[in-house]
Every structure is written in C-alpha cells, then in structure tokens.
Amino acid sequence: MRSLLPLILFAASACFAFGLVLPLIHVDRLYFFSEEPSLIGMISALWRGGDWLLATIVALFSVAFPALKLGLLHNAAYGHPGTGVPAWFRALSNWSMLDVILVALVIFAAKTSGLATAFTKPGLWFFAASVVLTATASAAIKHRPTQEAAR
C-alpha cells in the first residue's frame, strides 16, 4: 500500500479539484429551464442569494476541510517523519460527504415533486471519489510503520 500512496494522493487531489468545478447535477424544470451547477457555483449562488450562513457551512465542510485534510495528508506522507493528521481533524472530515448527501436529497425531491427532473453529473462522482481516496490515503498513512520502528 505504501508504494501506491503517491498515486492515491494525486488521484484524490485531482478528483477533489474536478469535483469542485465540474457540474454536480443537471436539473430540468418545466421542460424549458435547465441548470448544471458546480459546487463552487452553488456556494456562490447561496452567497449572492443572501444565505451566507448556509454558504459558509457548505464551503467549510465541502471545500475548506477536505482541502486542508488533503494538505495535511500530503505533509504527513512527504513532510517531516512523524507528522500526521490530527485526531480532531479526522473527526471533522467525516462531514466531507455533506454535499454529496445534499445533492442526493435535491435529486430525490426534484424527482418526487414532478416539477423537475434531476440527474447526477461527473462533478458529484469526482467529489465522491475524492472522499473515498482521501479516506484510503488517511488510513494508509495512519497504519504505516514509523521510521523509528523500522530501525
């Protein structure tokens, strides 16, 4: 697993970047209007619409915390030996799937209301892949032998 860590971290970072900018969902309303918002676009629209608290929460748990965790994982993998991901941050990173759940709820609501149809787009899948790859990298770093134990 140790030899795959660079590839896993690179893939997690790339998937995270794609997940932020690619459309998450495609929504058709009343057969005339359609939207394909990205995560960054959704946060921006919430902010412009006056929902600052919700925009901040989504930005923190879907952008800032996952980006910080990826940075910490890169530091733990390639930085000073013995550095790792703090326990408090691992607990917060469990919420990084928050927007995936929110998008699933929006799709469910749109399909059951009959007023709109919604479909997942690549951004959602890239973001979900990033979450899984980040968790895999975190587990690999957590369970790797320390350099002191190898001596």
N, C-alpha and C positions, 0 to 999 in steps of 0.2 A: 504494500500500500504506500510505503514511503516514496517509492520511485514514481508513483502516479500523482503524488501531491502537487507538483508544479502544474501538471495538466489539469487537475481538478480545480485548483485555484484560478488558473487562467480561464477555464470554461465558466466558472462561477462568476467571475468578474465580467466577462463578455456577455453572458446571459443576463446579468443584472443591468448592464448598460442598455442592451436591446429591450429588456423588459420595461425600462423607464420611458423610452422614446417611441417604441412601436405601438400601434393601436392595441388596446386590451379587448375591446368588444366592438361589434358592429350592431347598431340599433337602427331599425327602420320603424318610423312612426307614420301612421296614416298613409302609407304607400308613397308619400311624396318626400318626406324628410328622412335623412339618414345621417348618422354620426359614427365616427370611429375614433373615439378619444384615446389618447395615451395616458399613462399615469401622471406624467408631468402636466399634460393638458387638463386632466381632471382636477389636479391640485390648483392649477392656475385659474380654472373656471370657478372653483369653490371660493378662492380668494377674491376674485373680481366680483363675485355674486354676494359678497358680504359675509360668507360663512368662514370667518377667519379661524375660529376655534377648530372646526372640522378640518379645514385645510391644513392647519398646523399639526393636528393629530395624525392625519394621513401622511403628511410629509415626514414627520418624525419616525413613525413606525414602518413606513414603506420605503423611505429614501434614506434618511439620516442614519438610523440604527443599522440597517443592512450594510450601508456603505462603510460605516465605522467598524462593523464586525469584519467585513472583508479586509479592511486596512489592518486591523489587529491580527487577523489570520495570516496575512502576508508578512507582518512583522514577526509573528511567532514562528513562521516557517523559515524565514530568511534573515531575521534580525539576530539580536544577541541571544545566545543559548539561555534557556530557562524562562524566556518571556512567553507568555501565553495569553489566552483570552480570560479576562476577569470573570469570576463567577456571577457577579451582579449583571454583567452584560449578557451572559448566556441566558439568564432568566428573561431579560427584556427581548432578546432576539427571537424568542418563541412567538412573539406577536408579529413577526415579519410576514406572516401569511395573511395578515388582516385584510389587505386589499384584494387578495385572491378570493377570500370569503365574501367580501362586499360585492365584488363583481358577480360572483355566483348568485348572490341574493338578488341583484338587479336583473340578471338574466331570468331567474325564476319569476320575479314579479312581472317583468315585461311579457313573458310567455303566458302567464296565467291571467293577466288583465285583458288580453285580447286586443289592446290598443296598439301594441308594438310587438315586434319580434327582435330578438337579440341572439347573437352568435359570438362565440369566443374567437379571438384573433391571435396572431402569433405573439404579441406582447405578453399576454397572460401566460402562455406556455413557457416563454423565455424566463419570465419572472418566477414562475413555479420551479423551473429547472434550476434557477439560481439559488432558490431557497434550499432545495434538496442537495445541490452540490456544495453549498456553503456548510450545511449541516454535516455532510460527509467529510469535508476538509477539517472541520472543527473536531469531529470525532477522531480523525487520523492524527491530528496534532495532539489531542488530549491523551491518546493511548500510545504515542510513540515513546520509545525509550529515551531517557535523558542522556546527555553525553557523559555525565558523571557515572551513571550506572554502567556505561559501556567500558569504562576504564578498569 
